[in-house]
């Protein structure tokens, strides 16, 4: 069984607005952190794809110029 946040918010638009406001407030306060698995140069796109396809990453993969 799956869950769709988009469908849940479409079913309750008022709740979606409240959730988004709360999320924006957390971001404004600096309370949100993103896990970064790797920072790789644009020249290493082969490695980026390998990581994504293996599903081995434990966070975001940043591709930097």
C-alpha positions in Angstrom: 0.0 0.0 0.0 1.3 3.4 -0.9 0.8 7.0 0.3 0.7 10.1 -1.7 1.3 13.4 0.1 0.0 15.2 -3.0 -3.3 13.3 -2.9 -3.6 13.8 0.8 -3.2 17.5 0.5 -5.6 17.7 -2.5 -8.2 16.0 -0.3 -7.7 18.6 2.5 -6.5 21.9 1.0 -6.8 23.8 4.3 -4.5 21.3 6.0 -2.1 21.6 3.1 -1.9 25.4 3.6 -1.2 24.9 7.3 1.5 22.3 6.6 3.2 24.5 4.1 3.2 27.5 6.5 4.8 25.3 9.2 7.4 24.0 6.8 8.3 27.6 5.7 8.6 28.7 9.3 11.0 25.8 10.1 13.1 26.7 7.0 13.1 30.4 8.0 14.3 29.5 11.5 17.1 27.3 10.1 15.7 24.1 11.6 15.7 22.0 8.5 18.9 20.1 7.5 19.5 18.1 4.4 21.7 15.0 4.5 24.4 15.2 1.9 25.9 11.9 0.8 28.4 13.3 -1.7 29.5 16.4 -3.5 30.9 15.5 -6.9 32.1 17.7 -9.8 30.2 17.9 -13.0 32.9 15.9 -14.7 32.0 12.9 -12.5 28.4 12.4 -13.8 29.2 8.7 -14.4 29.8 8.2 -10.7 26.6 10.3 -9.8 24.5 7.9 -12.0 26.2 4.9 -10.5 25.4 6.0 -7.0 21.8 6.8 -7.9 21.2 3.6 -9.7 22.7 1.5 -6.9 20.5 3.3 -4.4 23.5 3.3 -2.1 23.3 7.0 -1.1 22.2 8.1 2.3 21.3 11.6 1.4 21.5 14.1 -1.5 24.1 13.9 -4.2 25.3 17.4 -5.1 26.8 18.0 -8.5 28.9 21.1 -8.5 30.4 23.0 -11.4 
